[in-house]
């Protein structure tokens, strides 16, 4: 990332540009709440959040590779494909925003999604650099709605993760009406916890894998705690 200039696209409002190396350098120590304020995420209408295209996801994965280089957890050689193993549609749901609806019946134990596009960050600096390379609305989606902190069972290390495909639109069963989860999302390969009928929303429990206090390990505040 060039420190001289960072740009953020502001939808139809045009282009917003910060051209001060000192400001951009200081952004590398900002908390999540301070980043949210800088990006002015509250100005976006959550009910009209974009439904991103395959090209959008592919471009963001390219940015991820540019930021983390050889540390990338997503293969660079393969053409973009999302991680869903079933047919689905993205719908706008009252009180939730976007969500994933299955278009087919799913049997208990069936693989629903594989987190093959999970972008991992082992430092707060890399994560911040990634955010400041994205357009504002996508960046707000990442750190307000999608990113999580988890402990990898294989190496025992803690990472910031975000799924760079529609898997990020799987809603939390612990939010809203507290519907029962129907997908187990704590592993890379995610399976149905019960039979699911076509037309149902796919839900998982974020608390099964996300460590909210883990943000502090990366020099970032616990975002949702800071807004309470």
VENBELCOR-V473667 format. One line per field, one symbol per residue. ss: DSSP state (~ for helix, > for strand, _ for the rest). psi: psi as a letter, one per 30 degrees, with the letter a starting at -180 (. if undefined). burial: I if it has 16 or more other C-alpha atoms within 10 Angstrom, else O. A space follows every 10 residues. Layout:
# VENBELCOR-V473667
ss=???
psi=???
burial=???
This chain:
# VENBELCOR-V473667
ss=_____>>>>_ ~~~_>>>>__ ~~~~~~~___ _~~~~~~~~_ ~~~__~~~__ ___~~~~~~~ ~~~~~~~~~~ ~_________ ___>___>>> >>>___>>>> >>___>____ >>>>___>>> >__~~~~~~~ ~____~~~~~ ~~~~~~_>>> >______>>> >>>__~~~~_ >>________ __>>____>> >>___>____ >_>>_~~~__ _~~~~~~~__ __~~~~__
psi=kkfekkkkkh bffakkkkhj eeeeefffgk leeeeeeefh fffkjffgkl jkleeeeeee eeeeeeefbf fkfkkfeklk klgkglkllk lkkkffbllk kkglkkkkfk kekkhfgjkk kgleeeeeee egflleeeee eefeeellkl kkfefglklk lkjhlfffgk lkfflbghlk kgkjgflejk lkflkkkkfk kkkljefffk jeffeffggk ljeeeff.
burial=OOOOOIOIOO OOOOOOOOOO OOOIOOIIII IIIOIIOOIO IOOOOOOOOO OOOOOOIIOI IOIIIOIIOO OIIIOOOOOI OIIIOOOIOI OIOOOOIIII IIOOOIOOOI IIIIIIIIII IOOIIIIIII IIIIIIIIII IIIIOIIIII OOOOOOOIII IIIIIIIIII IIIOOOOOOO IIIIIIOOOI IIIOOIOOOO IIIIIIOOII IIOIIOOIII IIIOOOOO
